[in-house]
Amino acid sequence: MQLDSLITYAIENFKKTKVCVNEQNEKALGFYIKDGFCVVSRSDLDATGKAYPLLHLERREWKQKERVIK
């Protein structure tokens, strides 16, 4: 299963439209932005309290009809 298929599955079946990405992980950030996510906030610390800044992304709209399934 491809990553974009996993995102589609998570959104459609679990209504998961939010993700967190390490600010330094430019590839992951680019992947999610390309798939329609946008940065909504930033945290200086990760969930364990370590100094790994996180970007919080959200996909605000989801319309299956707009997706092209390969």
Summary of the structure (lengths in Angstrom):
residues: 70
radius of gyration: 13.0
end to end distance: 11.4
largest distance: 40.4
contacts: 145
relative contact order: 0.24
helix: 34%
strand: 23%
